[in-house]
Each structure stands twice: as structure tokens, then as C-alpha cells.
Amino acid sequence: MVNLKEKPFNLNEEELSWVNETISSMTEDEKIGQLFINLTLQRDEESLSKLINEYHIGGVRWQGGTLEEIYEQNKYFQEHSKVPVLIAANTEAGGNGAVSEGTMVASGAACGAAKTDSVVRAMASVGADEASSIGCNWAFAPVCDVVSNWRNTIVNTRAFGDDPKLVADRSLAYMDEYSKRGIACAAKHFPGDGSEERDQHLVMGCNDLSTDEWDKSFGYVYKSLIDAGLDSIMVGHICQKAYSKKFRPDIKDSEIMPATLSKELLQNLLREQLGFNGLIVTDATHMVGLTATMPRKDYIPGVIAAGCDMILFFNDPSEDIDYIRQALRNGTISKERLDDAVLRILGLKAKLKLNNMKFPEKEGLKVVGCDEHHKKAEVAADESITLVKDTQNILPLDPSVKKNLRLYFIESAPVSLLNGADKAKAMLVRELEDAGFNVTAPKDYYELEMEKQSPFNKFRVMGHENREQFKDNTDVVLFVVNMKGYAQTNNVRLCYDASHSAQNPWFAGEVPTIAVSLNYTNHLYDIPMMKTYINAYGDSKEYLHALVEKLTGKSEFKGIANDLVWCGRWDTRL
């Protein structure tokens, strides 16, 4: 049984008394409810009341909603729940992970590129302050994955980098800022993403490092965080074959499960070898990395039986709860395992003093998106933007000499044409014009379709103009890539708007061309012909302004690139 007097809970007698009295007073259904974190989509009082009084949820996250709506939702949960709830947010880059009005300060990649931990501390402090203003008490971060595979895009920008010591140091700094503000952290995604290129939203991930390699990378990171008092760990739908076979030598390949369902990874590796005593939460249970392993009626109780303490998201609340009830009846989950999980959940709530905490005053919402936080984002952008290479020695640009700038902006296909074009393009055009450039920014296929849908638009973006006229009218090309992706493909690569599009870098051999990525750091694999390449890490106003300042020499490039930017190729360095 868990010892709540030990790290990371460190409960005193009064806190232990509350935990023991609370669990003793709970019905079986109330205990089962504590295992679940609900993804809240409906905020009417009837729906919220049902989650509390019928399902007895232990935690909550949400999708959508304005700042005030989320504040009122979270306030309702805490004021009406018999047992206070854990309120979680994905504050991986700042307060924007808690609420859309929040401040994006820096991605993990930006924090890793900065020379010191000042950027990650700024990002974490802003995220914690903005999240706590709406009642959040649990961060689903830091992303402490170690990226060794350049093709991986699921954590390419979210993780701090490829060096285990750097990842550990940045993760510890993040934890420290949240701890100061009384918010728990859930480091993710154990046993570790970044060594392969697949996305667990679509397929079970496989961390195929040897046990020795794992110990020196992910093991080093997790041990560092655990020793520092890490409260919780989010387990990914990722297997670790070498360790499964170490602890179960007779295990068949067909029996190897993602960590969420693996006793050998959760009990033998995480609890025993690494000494983790905190709370274990699954990654989202609708991800195919879990759903494809077995029926939901088996894997929902299976994750608890394997050693997870909380389950991220219902599918159907009544059905999922009944799956746990059945598992208690048939012995898949023992009453001792249920109580062990609930004790850890209550232990974390006691550590955070949720049983005595007053919900934040509404006045505190003014911190969200405040000027001070945006100033921190400005500094973060200045400290992190990275000049990867400039072998043609074109920088800095002088707008009085290279006045005419052609901007090609490569964006992901919009989810809906009604969403409009990527707002970063218009913001970047304004920044460039304010700097003194005469900017020409051809419309891409998506923009043409937004204006008027036509089968001929794909041909309109194919046109290649007269080369000599192009050179007469263009001093420099800025080739900006803002590709993004989520749960649609295993990895995201540079993709043009149409076949044979004029976006294809035909111009790289005609006039000086500068390539910039606003998101993923691995685009040189697809555009090795670019002699100048910059990783800018963000598409917010702060990052675009800092980018133009650096292009024009008003600010130096300060970020540091790791070797993954070369994508294992010799030609990307030219």
C-alpha cells in the first residue's frame, strides 16, 4: 500500500487524516469515479452536476470555451464536489494551453534552443500564473521526451531536445516554477517518445532503445525528476520491448503492450527500479495506440490493474464506470489495487491542499494575456530564434538595398475554408513592411479557394513567371514554412498547396532565398537547397517581430541548434 508520508506526497498527520477519513467514507462507485478525468465539453449546470453527483469524477480537463466560461465551470466543480477535483491543463508552452486567451511564451524546442533556463522559467511561470487564475492545479507537462529521431514530429517542438541532461535541466526548471505556485506536474510521455516517428494517436508507439540506452536517456531524465519530487507521470501508449523482455524473459512479441497496460514497465521499471511513489495517469484513452490493443471493456480496467491510478477521458461515462465495476467483480482489479489508486489520488489532492483551498477570485483573471506576460514572450522569442546556417552570407538584410521581397508562405491545409488563411502570414507581411520592405506575397491555393471555389485554382498556382522579370522585380525571397499537424498522419513533412505549385522553390537558383520554419525544426530534409535556414519556433506576434528584427540585423541570433536539424544528411549542411 502507498506510503503518503514519503516523497512526493510528504503528507503531515492532519493531511493523512483527511485522506483516510475521506476514503473510509466513500462508496465503491465514488472510488471508481475518482479514477476518471472527464473531458468537459458541455458547461450547463445539469451536465456539470451529473459529472459530480452521478459519476463522482476525480479530475477534469476541457475543450473550448472562453476565459470566463472556463473559470465558472471550474468554480462550479470545486464548490459542488464532495471531494475536490484535479483540474488539469496542457500548459506546455505557456498559458495558451489552459485557455485560448492565454499567453504562448515558448515551445519546448524554443526553451531547448535558449542558452540558459531563463526561457523555460518564463514560460512555466506565465503558464502557472494564468492556469491557476482559472482554478487549474495540475499541469500535464513538462514534456520530458528525448528526441533522437529527426523524423518525429509529435514531440519535435514540444520536447526540449536531444540531450538527456538538457531535457532534465529544463524539465526541473519547469517543475520548480509550478511547485512554487502550488501546482502539480505530470511529466510525459513515459517510457518516452522521440526515438521513433509514429504518433500514438494513430498507432502504438515503440521505444526500441536497449535497456542500457534507455537508462542513459529517458531513465536519466525520469530518475532526475523523481528524485526532485515529481508529483505524477503521464504514461504514453508506447511499448519498451527491451525492458518488457528483461522483466519477463518469456514474453512473446505478440504480448508486448504499451506502458499503459504493462505491469513490467509500470511496476518493475517505474515503481521499483526508478522508485516512483507518485500518481500515474494514462494518456488519452481514445488514442489508437491503446484502443487497437484490445476491446475497451478490457483495457479500461486493464490500465488500472497494470498500475495506472487515473484514466484520461471517458468514452461513455456510465459504460466505462461499469467496466470497472465488472472488473472488481471478476477479480481483474482487486479492492486493494482500487484503494491504492484512490489513496494516491487523494494524496495528491491533500498535498495541493485542495480540501482547504478557496477558489481564486475572479479579479485574478486579469493576469491572463497581460502585458507583462507578453513582454516575457518577447524576450523568449529574442533568446531562442536560431540561425541554423547562412552559407551564402546574405544576412543581415538591408531593406534599402534589398527592397523588393517576395514572400512564399507554406501553410498546412486549413481544417475548414471558413477558418480563413493562416493569420501569421498577414502579421508577417505587416512586420516586413514596417521594417521597410516592399512585400509581394502571392496567394496560395487555399486563399484562392476562400475567395472563390473553382476547379481552375490549382492551375492558377502553377504559373511560373518570366525569369528575368522576376529577378528584376525581386531582390530576395523569404520562404516561410508553418506546417502543423495533429492526429492525422504519423509525421508531418513540408507539403505544398498543390501539385507543381509555384511555391516549389524554383526561385532558389535565381535570387537569394532565406527559409524560415515557424514550427517544426526538421524541414531542411525537404529543402536542402536553402543556403540560409532559420528555426523561429513560433507564429505569434512576438516571434514574428523578433524574426524580422534578426533578419534585418537589429537583433542578433541567440538560439542554438542541435544536430537533429541536419536530418542525418550531408547536403542539408551546404
C-alpha positions in Angstrom: 0.0 0.0 0.0 1.2 3.5 -0.8 3.0 5.5 1.9 1.7 9.0 1.7 4.3 10.3 4.2 7.0 9.7 1.6 8.0 11.7 -1.4 6.4 13.1 -3.4 3.3 13.4 -1.1 5.1 14.2 2.2 1.8 14.5 4.0 1.5 15.5 7.6 -0.8 13.9 10.2 -3.6 16.3 9.5 -3.5 15.7 5.8 -3.2 12.0 6.2 -6.2 12.1 8.5 -8.3 13.8 5.8 -7.2 11.2 3.2 -8.1 8.3 5.5 -11.4 9.7 6.6 -12.3 10.6 3.0 -11.6 7.1 1.6 -13.3 5.4 4.5 -16.5 7.4 3.8 -16.6 6.6 0.1 -18.8 4.1 -1.6 -17.4 1.8 -4.3 -18.9 4.0 -7.0 -17.4 7.1 -5.5 -14.0 5.4 -5.5 -14.4 4.3 -9.1 -15.4 7.8 -10.1 -12.1 9.2 -8.7 -10.2 7.2 -11.3 -11.6 9.2 -14.2 -10.6 12.6 -15.7 -13.5 14.0 -17.7 -13.1 16.0 -20.9 -15.7 18.6 -20.4 -17.5 19.9 -23.5 -20.8 21.0 -22.0 -20.9 23.6 -19.3 -24.6 23.8 -18.4 -25.3 23.2 -14.7 -27.2 19.9 -15.4 -24.2 18.4 -17.2 -21.7 19.5 -14.6 -23.9 18.3 -11.7 -24.2 14.9 -13.3 -20.5 14.6 -13.6 -20.1 15.4 -9.9 -23.1 13.6 -8.3 -23.6 10.6 -10.6 -20.1 9.9 -11.9 -18.1 11.3 -8.9 -15.2 12.3 -11.2 -11.7 12.7 -9.8 -10.4 15.2 -12.4 -11.3 17.4 -15.3 -10.0 18.9 -18.5 -12.0 20.7 -21.1 -12.2 21.6 -24.8 -13.1 25.1 -26.0 -14.8 27.8 -24.0 -14.0 31.4 -23.2 -11.9 32.6 -20.2 -15.0 33.4 -18.1 -16.8 30.2 -19.1 -13.9 28.0 -18.1 -13.5 30.0 -14.8 -17.2 29.5 -13.9 -17.0 25.8 -14.9 -14.0 25.1 -12.7 -15.5 27.1 -9.8 -18.7 25.0 -10.1 -16.7 21.8 -9.9 -14.8 22.8 -6.8 -17.7 24.3 -5.0 -20.1 21.4 -5.6 -17.9 18.4 -5.4 -17.8 16.2 -2.3 -14.1 15.6 -3.0 -12.2 18.4 -4.7 -11.2 17.7 -8.3 -7.9 17.8 -10.0 -8.2 20.4 -12.7 -5.6 19.9 -15.5 -4.3 21.8 -18.4 -1.7 21.2 -21.2 0.4 24.2 -20.3 3.4 23.0 -22.4 4.2 26.4 -23.9 2.5 28.9 -21.6 -1.0 29.9 -20.6 -2.4 29.3 -24.0 -2.5 25.6 -23.0 -5.1 26.4 -20.4 -7.3 28.9 -22.2 -7.2 30.4 -25.7 -6.8 33.9 -24.4 -3.6 32.8 -22.6 -0.1 33.7 -23.5 2.1 31.5 -25.7 5.6 32.2 -24.3 7.8 29.4 -25.8 7.6 25.9 -27.1 9.7 23.2 -25.7 12.0 23.4 -28.7 12.4 27.2 -28.1 13.3 26.6 -24.5 15.9 24.0 -25.5 17.4 26.4 -28.1 17.9 29.1 -25.5 21.3 29.2 -23.9 20.0 29.2 -20.3 16.9 28.1 -18.4 15.5 31.6 -18.3 13.1 31.0 -21.2 11.7 27.8 -19.7 11.3 29.5 -16.4 9.4 32.4 -18.0 7.2 30.0 -20.0 6.5 28.0 -16.9 5.8 31.0 -14.6 3.4 32.5 -17.1 1.6 29.2 -17.7 1.3 28.5 -14.0 0.0 32.0 -13.1 -2.5 32.0 -15.9 -3.7 28.5 -15.3 -4.0 29.0 -11.6 -6.2 32.0 -12.2 -8.9 29.8 -13.6 -8.5 27.2 -10.9 -6.0 24.8 -12.5 -4.0 22.7 -10.1 -2.3 20.2 -12.4 -0.1 20.7 -15.4 0.1 17.9 -18.0 3.8 18.9 -18.5 6.7 19.1 -18.8 7.2 17.1 -22.0 10.4 15.4 -20.9 10.8 13.2 -24.0 14.3 12.9 -25.5 14.2 13.3 -29.3 16.7 11.2 -31.1 14.7 10.6 -34.4 14.6 13.7 -36.6 11.5 12.3 -38.3 9.4 12.5 -35.2 7.0 15.5 -35.3 4.6 14.5 -32.5 7.1 15.9 -29.9 9.5 17.8 -32.3 8.5 21.2 -31.0 7.1 20.1 -27.6 10.2 18.4 -26.2 13.3 20.3 -25.1 15.8 18.5 -27.3 18.0 15.5 -27.9 20.4 15.8 -24.9 19.2 14.0 -21.8 20.9 16.4 -19.4 19.4 19.4 -21.2 16.0 17.8 -21.1 16.3 17.0 -17.4 17.6 20.5 -16.6 14.8 22.3 -18.5 12.2 19.9 -17.0 13.4 20.5 -13.5 13.2 24.3 -14.0 9.7 23.9 -15.3 8.7 21.8 -12.2 10.3 24.3 -9.9 8.2 27.2 -11.2 5.0 25.2 -10.9 5.9 23.9 -7.4 6.4 27.5 -6.2 2.8 28.1 -7.2 1.3 25.0 -5.7 0.6 23.2 -9.0 1.4 19.6 -9.6 3.2 18.4 -12.7 2.7 15.3 -14.8 5.8 14.6 -16.8 5.2 12.8 -20.1 5.2 10.5 -22.1 6.7 7.5 -20.1 8.5 5.4 -21.2 9.5 8.0 -23.7 8.6 9.4 -27.1 11.1 10.8 -29.7 13.0 7.7 -30.6 10.7 6.8 -33.5 8.5 8.7 -35.9 5.0 7.4 -35.2 2.1 9.1 -33.4 0.3 7.2 -30.6 -3.0 8.9 -31.6 -2.8 6.5 -34.6 -0.7 3.5 -33.6 1.1 2.1 -30.6 4.4 3.7 -30.2 7.6 1.6 -29.8 10.6 2.9 -27.8 13.1 0.4 -29.2 16.2 1.5 -27.3 18.2 -1.1 -25.5 17.9 -1.1 -21.7 21.3 0.5 -21.4 20.4 3.2 -24.0 17.1 3.8 -22.2 18.9 4.1 -18.8 21.2 6.8 -20.2 18.5 8.8 -21.8 14.9 8.5 -20.6 15.9 6.7 -17.5 18.3 9.5 -16.6 15.6 12.1 -17.1 12.9 10.4 -15.2 15.2 9.5 -12.3 16.3 13.2 -12.1 12.6 14.3 -11.9 11.6 11.6 -9.5 14.5 12.4 -7.1 13.4 16.1 -7.2 9.9 15.2 -6.1 7.9 14.8 -9.3 4.2 14.5 -8.4 2.8 12.5 -11.3 3.7 10.9 -14.6 1.6 10.6 -17.7 2.2 7.2 -19.3 2.1 7.1 -23.1 0.7 4.3 -25.3 4.3 3.4 -26.0 5.9 0.0 -25.5 9.5 -0.6 -24.4 10.4 -4.1 -25.7 13.8 -4.4 -24.2 12.6 -3.7 -20.7 9.5 -5.9 -21.1 11.8 -8.8 -22.0 14.2 -8.0 -19.2 11.5 -8.3 -16.6 9.5 -11.0 -18.4 12.1 -13.1 -20.4 9.4 -15.5 -21.7 7.1 -12.7 -23.0 6.1 -13.2 -26.7 6.3 -10.3 -29.1 2.5 -10.5 -29.5 2.2 -10.0 -25.8 4.1 -6.8 -25.6 1.8 -4.0 -24.5 2.0 -0.2 -24.4 3.2 1.0 -21.0 -0.3 1.9 -20.0 -1.1 -1.8 -19.9 2.3 -3.2 -18.9 2.9 -4.3 -15.3 6.6 -4.8 -16.1 7.0 -1.2 -17.2 4.8 0.4 -14.5 5.6 -1.9 -11.5 9.1 -3.3 -12.2 10.6 -0.3 -14.0 8.8 2.8 -12.8 7.8 1.9 -9.3 10.6 -0.5 -8.3 13.7 0.4 -10.4 13.1 4.1 -10.6 11.5 4.4 -7.2 8.4 6.4 -8.2 5.8 6.7 -5.5 3.6 9.4 -7.1 0.4 9.3 -9.2 0.4 7.6 -12.6 -2.1 8.8 -15.2 -2.8 7.4 -18.6 -2.5 9.4 -21.8 -5.9 9.9 -23.5 -7.8 6.6 -23.8 -9.3 7.3 -27.2 -5.8 7.1 -28.9 -5.4 4.2 -31.2 -2.1 3.3 -29.5 -4.3 2.0 -26.8 -7.7 1.2 -28.5 -6.2 -1.2 -31.0 -4.7 -3.4 -28.3 -8.0 -4.9 -27.1 -11.6 -4.0 -26.5 -12.4 -1.0 -24.3 -14.1 -3.3 -21.8 -10.7 -4.9 -21.2 -8.3 -2.0 -21.5 -10.2 0.4 -19.2 -9.9 -1.9 -16.2 -6.6 -3.2 -17.7 -4.8 0.1 -17.2 -5.8 0.2 -13.5 -4.8 -3.4 -13.0 -1.4 -2.8 -14.6 -0.7 0.1 -12.2 -2.1 3.3 -13.6 -4.0 5.3 -11.0 -6.1 7.6 -13.2 -7.8 7.3 -16.6 -7.7 10.2 -19.0 -11.2 10.7 -20.5 -14.4 8.8 -20.7 -15.9 7.4 -23.8 -19.3 6.8 -22.3 -19.2 7.6 -18.5 -21.8 5.0 -17.5 -20.3 2.3 -19.7 -16.7 3.0 -18.6 -17.6 3.0 -14.9 -19.5 -0.2 -15.4 -16.4 -1.8 -16.9 -14.5 -1.0 -13.7 -17.4 -2.4 -11.6 -17.3 -5.7 -13.6 -13.5 -5.9 -13.2 -13.9 -5.6 -9.4 -16.4 -8.4 -9.5 -14.4 -10.8 -11.7 -11.1 -10.1 -9.9 -9.3 -8.2 -12.8 -8.9 -5.3 -10.3 -8.5 -6.2 -6.7 -10.1 -4.0 -4.0 -6.6 -3.3 -2.7 -5.5 -2.0 -6.2 -8.5 0.2 -6.3 -7.8 1.6 -2.8 -4.1 2.1 -3.7 -5.0 4.2 -6.7 -7.6 6.2 -4.8 -5.2 6.9 -2.0 -2.7 8.3 -4.4 -5.4 10.5 -6.0 -6.5 11.8 -2.6 -2.9 12.1 -1.5 -2.1 14.4 -4.4 -5.2 16.4 -3.6 -4.1 16.7 0.0 -0.6 17.7 -0.9 -2.1 20.5 -3.1 -4.3 21.4 -0.1 -7.4 21.3 -2.3 -9.6 20.3 0.7 -8.9 23.7 2.3 -8.4 25.8 -0.7 -10.6 28.8 -1.6 -11.3 29.1 -5.3 -9.5 32.0 -6.9 -11.2 35.4 -7.1 -12.5 36.5 -10.5 -10.3 39.6 -10.3 -7.3 37.3 -10.8 -8.3 36.7 -14.4 -6.7 40.0 -15.5 -3.4 38.2 -15.4 -4.3 36.1 -18.4 -2.7 37.6 -21.5 -1.4 40.6 -19.6 1.3 43.0 -20.9 3.9 41.6 -18.5 3.4 38.1 -19.9 3.6 39.2 -23.5 6.8 41.0 -22.6 8.2 37.7 -21.4 7.1 36.2 -24.7 9.1 38.9 -26.5 12.2 38.1 -24.5 11.7 34.3 -25.1 11.5 34.9 -28.8 14.6 37.0 -28.8 16.6 34.4 -26.8 15.5 31.3 -28.8 15.2 32.1 -32.5 18.1 30.2 -34.2 20.1 30.8 -37.3 20.9 27.2 -38.4 23.0 28.2 -41.4 23.8 31.1 -43.7 26.4 29.7 -46.1 25.5 32.3 -48.7 26.3 35.1 -46.2 23.2 37.1 -47.0 22.3 38.2 -43.5 21.6 40.8 -42.3 19.2 42.2 -44.8 19.3 45.9 -45.5 15.8 47.0 -46.8 17.3 50.0 -48.5 19.5 47.6 -50.6 17.2 44.6 -50.9 14.0 46.4 -51.0 11.8 44.1 -53.0 10.9 40.9 -51.0 8.9 38.0 -52.3 7.2 36.1 -49.6 6.2 32.5 -50.1 4.2 31.2 -47.2 3.7 27.5 -47.0 0.9 26.5 -44.6 -1.0 23.4 -43.7 -4.3 22.8 -45.4 -7.0 24.6 -43.2 -9.4 22.3 -41.4 -12.2 24.3 -43.0 -12.1 27.1 -45.6 -14.3 29.0 -43.2 -11.4 29.3 -40.8 -9.7 31.7 -43.2 -6.0 31.9 -44.1 -3.1 31.5 -41.6 -3.2 34.7 -39.6 0.6 34.6 -39.3 1.0 35.4 -43.0 -0.7 38.7 -42.7 1.1 39.6 -39.5 4.4 38.8 -41.1 3.7 40.9 -44.1 3.0 43.9 -41.8 6.2 43.3 -39.8 8.2 43.2 -43.1 6.6 46.3 -44.5 7.1 48.2 -41.2 10.8 47.2 -41.5 11.0 48.9 -44.9 10.5 46.1 -47.4 8.2 46.2 -50.4 6.5 42.8 -50.0 4.8 40.7 -52.7 3.0 37.7 -51.2 1.3 35.5 -53.8 -2.0 33.9 -52.8 -1.8 30.2 -52.3 -4.4 27.6 -53.4 -6.3 27.8 -50.1 -6.6 31.6 -50.2 -7.9 31.4 -53.8 -10.4 28.8 -52.7 -11.6 31.0 -49.8 -12.2 33.8 -52.3 -14.0 31.7 -54.8 -14.0 28.0 -55.2 -13.0 26.9 -58.6 -11.5 23.7 -60.3 -9.1 26.1 -62.0 -7.5 27.4 -58.8 -5.0 24.6 -58.8 -3.8 25.7 -62.2 -3.6 29.3 -61.1 -1.0 28.5 -58.5 1.2 26.6 -61.0 2.3 29.6 -63.1 6.0 30.3 -63.2 6.7 33.9 -64.4 9.4 35.2 -66.8 12.7 34.6 -65.0 14.4 37.8 -66.0 11.4 39.9 -65.0 11.2 38.0 -61.7 14.9 38.8 -61.0 14.4 42.4 -61.9 11.5 42.8 -59.5 12.8 40.6 -56.7 15.8 41.2 -54.5 15.3 38.4 -52.0 12.8 35.6 -51.4 11.6 34.7 -47.9 10.3 31.1 -47.9 8.3 30.6 -44.7 7.0 27.3 -43.6 4.3 27.0 -41.0 3.3 23.3 -41.2 1.3 21.9 -38.3 -0.4 18.5 -37.8 -2.4 16.6 -35.2 -3.5 13.0 -35.2 -4.0 12.8 -39.0 -0.6 11.4 -40.0 2.2 9.8 -38.2 4.6 12.5 -39.1 4.3 15.9 -40.8 6.5 16.9 -43.6 6.7 20.0 -45.8 3.7 19.9 -48.2 2.9 22.4 -50.9 -0.5 23.7 -51.6 -0.9 21.9 -55.0 1.0 19.7 -57.5 3.7 21.7 -59.4 2.8 24.7 -57.3 4.8 27.9 -57.8 5.6 27.6 -54.1 8.1 24.9 -55.0 11.5 26.6 -54.6 12.3 27.0 -58.2 13.5 30.5 -57.3 16.3 29.3 -55.0 18.6 29.2 -58.1 17.5 32.6 -59.3 17.7 35.0 -56.3 19.0 34.8 -52.8 16.4 32.8 -50.7 16.0 32.6 -47.0 14.0 29.7 -45.5 12.3 30.0 -42.1 10.3 27.5 -40.1 7.7 28.8 -37.7 7.1 25.4 -36.2 8.9 22.1 -36.9 12.7 22.2 -36.8 13.4 19.4 -39.4 12.4 20.9 -42.7 16.0 21.0 -44.2 15.5 17.4 -45.2 13.0 18.6 -47.8 14.7 21.9 -48.7 18.4 21.2 -48.5 18.9 23.7 -51.4 18.2 26.6 -49.0 21.5 28.2 -48.1 20.1 30.2 -45.2 17.7 28.5 -42.8 16.2 29.7 -39.5 14.1 28.0 -36.9 11.8 30.6 -35.4 9.7 28.3 -33.1 6.5 30.4 -33.1 3.9 32.2 -35.2 2.7 34.7 -32.6 3.2 38.5 -33.0 6.2 38.3 -30.6 8.0 35.7 -32.6 7.3 37.3 -36.0 8.5 40.7 -34.8 11.7 39.2 -33.3 12.3 37.2 -36.6 12.2 40.4 -38.7 14.4 42.2 -36.2 17.0 39.5 -36.6 16.7 39.3 -40.4 17.5 43.0 -40.6 20.4 42.9 -38.0 18.6 44.9 -35.3 19.0 41.9 -33.0 21.5 39.0 -33.1 20.5 35.4 -33.4 20.9 33.8 -30.0 19.4 30.3 -30.2 21.5 27.1 -30.5 20.5 24.3 -32.9 21.0 20.7 -32.1 22.3 18.2 -34.6 18.8 16.8 -35.5 18.3 19.9 -37.7 20.6 18.3 -40.3 18.3 15.3 -40.5 21.2 12.9 -40.9 22.1 14.3 -44.3 25.3 15.9 -45.6 23.6 18.0 -48.2 21.5 19.9 -45.6 24.7 21.5 -44.2 25.7 23.1 -47.5 
